[in-house]
Amino acid sequence: MFAGPALAIITVFFFLPVLAALALSLTDFDIYALADLSNLRFVGFRNYIELLQRPLFWQALGNTLYFVLVGAPLSVFVSLAGALLLNGQMVRFKGFFRTALFAPVVTTIVAVAVIWRYLLHTRYGLINYSLDWLGLPVVDWLGDPHFSMPSIILFAVWKNFGYNMIILLAGLQAIPGDLYEAARIEGANALQRFFNVTLPSLIPSLFLVGVLTMAGYFQLFAEPYVMTQGGPVQSTLSIIYLMYEEGFKWWSLGSASAVAFILFVFMIVAAIGQLVVMRRYGSGV
């Protein structure tokens, strides 16, 4: 009885829309069906089959896997490094640094994307100005397919690492000090204490951060949309960006729903893989 209201809200705003989207992915729902539902037809798995036969879908999926495999570990590493630095006993003004490093998370992505586009501008950007001042060749950061993806990944890492850092910092502060004291008595140096005390104790927090970060990079949309619009030559087209174009540019809502469920399968497989790895190397997950 007490859980009923919460379960009702979850059902109405989560399960029912998911089931509706699944049903939509099995139809040819498009702009003509929006005008007249009599134009709606059940097509089964045709949307899925056509997507798997499209080179653009595989390119978008490859770009998304690039985001996940490069951006997610880099983001977790930077977050862990920041948490370790802030957890140090010699660090002063910890509250200020926590706020400063967390600030990018709560800033408006459009505003900071405009700033980053200026910094990465080929002719007027501060980064290329610095490279030219040092006598190094300038780089077309957002116009060259070889540099556009790393540029967006660096922007995404900067924008989101503060959230993970706070989670890992809480995990670090929850580790009992007695463990470190016992390790010092046994003669363990700082590196040995990190790998034998800190890292095993952080496994549950790292698993949570890893899953959240992985899910975030699988759903990367705003960064390429604002900075490159999926270009150049589709080099930054993510799977969510493809879903957006299918649904809101071409009004092929059945195909867009199919993209969403294919992405869901990849995310579930990746999360299960992370769970298997974490359970193998740590406890408490």
Buried (B, 14 or more C-beta within 10 A) or exposed (E): EEEEEEEEEEEEEEEEEEEEBBEBBBBBBBEEBEEEEEEBEEBEEBBBEEBEEEEEBEBBBEBBBBBBEBBBBBBBEBBBEBBBBBBEEEEEEEEEBBEEBBEBBEEEBEEBBEEBBEBBBBEEBEBBBEBEEEEEEBBBBBBBEEBBBBBBBBBBBBBBBBBBBBBBBEBBEEBEEEBBEEBEEEEBEEEEBBEBBBBBBBBBBBBBBBBBBBBBBBBBBBBBBBBBEBBBEBBBBBBBBBBBBBBEEEBBBBBBBBBBBBBBEBBEEBBEEBBEEBEEEBEEB
